[in-house]
């Protein structure tokens, strides 16, 4: 097990490509995207509108602790311009050493 940083971003899907590009430029090459996210926060509730580009996405990615400053510097301007939120937390990664699928 080793310590990594977990990056969680909730933003408008219209900006998804820009956000993923900023993560890639920061050295984060793996991610997962969950589409059509809705919820409530400091600004009230948010519901997706069917058949529009206004739906929200949830992006989760991981990086090494020494890379997180670059990630924040690259993602922050996008969130400041287009809205959204980013959470960064410490998590432990367990890597498989004997994956059955690779045998």
N, C-alpha and C positions, 0 to 999 in steps of 0.2 A: 504494500500500500504506500501511496505517496500523496502529498498535498498538491492540489490543483485549485484553480479559481473557476468557479461556475459563473457564466454570464447569462443572464436572462433578460431579454428585451421584449417589450410589448409595444408595437407600433402599427401604423397604418400600412397595409399591404402594398400600397402604391410606392412606398419607399423601400420595399424589401430588397431589391437588387442593390441599391446604394448601401444599405446596411450590411448585406453580405459581402459586398466589395470592400467596405471599410474593415470588416473582420479579417478578410483574407489579406489585406495590406498590412494588418497588424500581426500577421503570423498565425492566425487562427484558421485552420483549413477544414475542420470538421464542425458540423452544426446539424441541428434538427429544427424543422419549421412546422408549427401547428397552425393551420389556417382557421378562419372564422371564429376567432376568440371574442368573447364578450365578458363584461364584468363591471364593477363599480370601484371608484377610487376617490381621490380628493376632489376631482372635478365632476363627480356624479357618475351616473350610469352610462354605459356604452353598449349599444346594440348594433350588430351588423345590419347593413341594408342589403337585401337580396339583389343580386345581379348588378352590383356596382363595384368600383375599385375602392370603396370606403371600408371594406372589412379589415379587421385587425388580425395581426399575426403574433404568435409567440415564438421567439427564437431562443434556443438554448445551445450554448457552446461552452467549451472548456479550454483553458490555456494554463501555461506554467505561471507561477506567481510573478516572475520577473518580466512577463509580457503584458501584465494588466494595465500598466500606466499607458503604454502605447495604444491599447484597445480603448481606454477611456478617452484619450486625446482624439482618436479618430471617430468614435461614435458620438461623443457629446455634441459636436456641431450639428449633426443630422437631427438629433433629438431636440436641440434648441430651435432649429429651424422648422421642423415638421411636427413636433410633438412626439410623445411616447415616453417610455420610462425604461430604465436599465437598472438591474440589481446585480451586484457582484458579491459572491460569498465564497468562503473557504469550504472545500469538500475533500474527501479522501477518495482516490481512485484505486480500484482493485483491478489489476490486469490479469487476464487469464493466461496461464503459462502452458496449459495442455488443453487446447481447444479441440474437441472431438471433430468438428467440421474440417479442421486442417489435416487430419490424419489420413 
